[in-house]
C-alpha cells in the first residue's frame, strides 16, 4: 500500500471497531495522522493503541457526530493536534431493523441521526474550512468519503429506515461533489459488503470466517485499500462516485437516469396513462430487486 497518505490528516468516525477500525489502521500504515472517533471511548482508545504500537500516528476522540457543535470539536481536535485536516471518512452507523409497519419513531430518528445527520455535521465543518483555505489562495486536495450501502442503492426488506438514510447519503454525495469540486474537494461514497458489528449477528453463518483458509471475502480489511486510495492525493480526478466493494470485487454503481419517454405535447388525461405507463415499463431496463424481496 506504500505511503500514499504521508503527512495527510484523516478523521474516521465509528473507528472503534469493524470497518472504521480497519480504515483507521490502514490510513495510519499509509502515513496519515488519524483522529479515531467513536462514541465509545474505550474502543477508540484501543484502536489508537494498536496504531501507535505499529508505529503510526493517531489520537482518540469520542465526540457525538450527531450534534453539530460536538462534530466541530472533532474537527478542532484534529486541527489542534495535527495542524490541518485533509480527509473525512464518514463511517459510523447503526441499525434498528424492523418491518416498516412495525417501525416506531425512535427507531426511525436514531438511524437518520447517526447516518444522515452524522454525515452532515462533520462534513459541514470540513467544507467551511476547505472553502476558506481555497479562498485564501491555498491549494486544497481534500476528501470526503461517505458510506452508503447496497440497501441504499436497492432497498432492503426490514430496513426501510436504514435504506432511506443510505439512499439519502448517495444523493448528498452527488450534491457535495458538484458544489465542493471548485475548492479542491472530492466526495465519493462506498457501498461495502463486509463483516461488521451490524452484520455479524444477522448474517453469522453466511459471513463466518472460512475454516479451510480460503480467501475471506467478508473480512472488513478488504475494503481498507480503497479508502486509502480515495483519501490520497492520487485520487484527485475521481468525485461523485459510489464504489461497491466485496472481497476482491470492485464495481461502480450507476445511479438513476432518465429512461424511456413519451411526449404527448399536451396535457395527459388520467384514463390515458395506463397504456402510456405500460409502454414505458416495457421499454425500460428492469431494476435490480429489493434485497429480501
N, C-alpha and C positions, 0 to 999 in steps of 0.2 A: 504493500500500500504506500510505502515511502512516506515522505514528509509533505504531503500535498497541502496541509493546512498549517505549515510552520508559521508561527508568530500571529496567527489569527485567533480571535477570541469568540467562543461559541457558548450560547446558553441553551441547555437542553432541559425541557420540562418533563416531569414524570420519569426522571433518570435514576430513581432508586432501585429499579428492577426492570425486568423484561427488555423490550426493545430499547427503551430510553437508556438503560444502563449499558447495553451493547453499543449504542451510538456514542455515548459519552466516552467510553473506553477506547473506541476506535478513533474518535476525533483526537483524543489526547495522544494516542500512539502515532497519529499522523502529524503531531507537532502543535496542536491547538491548545490554548488555555481554555478550560471548560468550567463553566458555572453549572453545577449539578443541582437542579431544582427538583424538589419533591416535597409534597405536603408532609411526609413522614421524615422527621429529622434523622432518625436512626438509619434509614435506608440510604438517604442522601449522603450521610457521612461515611457509610460503609462503601459506597461507590467511590467516593473521593479517596478513601484509604487505599483501595485497590489500584486506582490510577497512580497515586503518589508512590506506592510500593514498586510499581513498574516504571518509575522514572518520569511520569507525566506531571502535568500541571493542572490542578483542579481546586475548586472551592465549593463548599456546600451552601445551599440556600433552601429554605423551606417556606418562603412566602407564598401566599394564595394567588394563583393565576386568575381566579375568577373575580378578583377585586382590582379595579384599575389602579388604585393607589398602591396596593401591595405589589402589583406587577411592576410598577415604577421602581419599587425598591429592589426588585431582582435586577433590573437594568442598571440602576445606580450602583448596586453591589459590583456588577461586572466592570463598570467604568472605573470605580474606585480601586478595585483590585488589579485590573489589567490595563487601564488607560484607554481602552477602545472596545467596541463590540462590532463584530463583522457578520455574525451568524445567529439566527434564532431558529431553533428546532422546536416547533410546537408538537409535542408528542403525548403529553398527559391525556389520559382518557378514563372513562368509567362506563360501565354498563348497568342498566336497570331494565333487563329484558322482561317483556310481558306482551301478551296479545293485546292489540290496540283497544278492544272493547273492555279490557280489564285494567288498562293503564291509568294510574292516578296522576294528578297534577304534580305531586312531589317528584315522582319518577321522571316525568317529562322535564321539569325545571332543572333537576340535578344534571341530567345528560346535556341539556342545552347550555347550562352554565359552564361545565367543565370543558366541553368541546368547543362550541361556538363562541361563547364569551371569553373563554380561556385563550382561544386563538386570537381574538380581537385585542385583548388587554395588553399583552406583552408586545405584540406586533405594532400596536398603536404608539407606544413609547419608542420603539426601534425606528419606525418610519419617520417620526418627527426628528429624531436625532440625525438620521442619514440625510433627510431633506435639508436640514440646516448645514450639515457638512458640505453638501453639494453646492448650496447657495453661497457658502463661504469660499468656494473655489477648490475644495479638496476633491481628489479623485476617489470616488467611492466604489468599492467592489463588495457589496453586501448581499446577504442571502436570507430569505425566509423559506423555511422548509415546513410545510404543513402536513398534517396526517389525516387522510381520508380513509376509505375502506371500500371493499367490494360491495358492502351494504349501502354505501353512499352512491356507488355507481349504478347498482341494480336493484336496491331494496332487499330486505331480508325479513321473512315472516317471523314475528315475535320481537322485532327490533324496530318498530316504527319511530321511536324517539331517536335511537342511535342512527338509523338510516337517514332521517331528516337532518340531523346535526352534521353527519358526514357529507351528505349532499350539499348542505349549506357551505361547508368548508371548501368544496370544489368550486362553487360559484365565487366565494370570497377570494380564492386563489387567482381566478381569472381576472377579477377586478384589480386586486393588488398588483398583479403582474403588469397590467395595462397602465396603471397610474404611477407605479414606482420605478418603472424602467428608466425614465428620464433622469432619475437621481443615481443611477448605477446599482439599483437593487433588482435582483431576480427573485421570483417567487414560484415555487413548484410544490406539488403535492405528492405524497406517497400513498399507495393503497397496498400495504404489506400483508402477507399471509404468513403468520408465524406463531409459535408457541409463546403465549404471554399469560400473565395473571388473569386476564379477562377471558382467555380461551381454553386454558389447560384443563379446567374442571368440566366445562361443557363438552369439549372435544377430546377428552383424555385418551380414549382408545385410538382415535384417528391420528392424534398428534404425538403419541408416545415415541420415545427415542428408540430407533431400530436396535434390536438386540444382536443383529448379525454384523454390526459395524459398518453398514452401508451408509450412504450419504443421508444425513439427517435434514430433510427438506424443510422441516418446521423449526429448525434452530434459528432463533432471532438474530444470531450473529451474521446470518446470510444477508441480512438487509443493510448492515452497517457500512459496507464499502460504497454503496450507492449514496448514503448520507454523506460520507466523507467526500466523495467526488462532487456532489452538489454543493457542499459547503466550501469547496476550494475555489480559487480564482480561475481554474481551468474550465469551469462550467459557465463562464460568463455569458455565452451566447444562447443559453437554454433558459427559457422562462415561460410561465403559463401552462406547464405540462403536468399531467398526472401519470406517475410511473407505478405500474403494478409489478410487484416482485414476490416471488415464491420460490424458495430454494435457489436453484440456478437459473430460473426462468424470469426474464425481464421483458416487460412489454409496455407500450404506451397506450393509455386509454384514449378512446376517441369520444368526444363529447357530443352533445345534441347538435344536429344540423337541420336546417330547413330541408324538408323532404319533398315528395311529390306535391303538386298543387293543381288546383282547378280555379281559373279566374272567370267567373260568370260576367264580370264587368257591369254588374248591377247587384242590388241587394238580394240575398238569398231569402227564400220563403222556407218556413220551418218544415213543411212537408216535402221539400226538395232535398233536404240534407241527408236523409237516409241513404239514397242512391249515391250521392256525392261522396259521403264518408266511406261507403263500401268500396267505391272505386279507388279512393286514396289508400285504404288499407291493403287493397290488392296490389298496389304498386310499391309500397314501402318495403324496406328491408326489415324483416322481423326482429323485434327486440330480444335480447337475452332474457330468459325467465328470471323472475324474482327468486332469490335464494330461498329454498324451503318450500317452494310452490309446486 
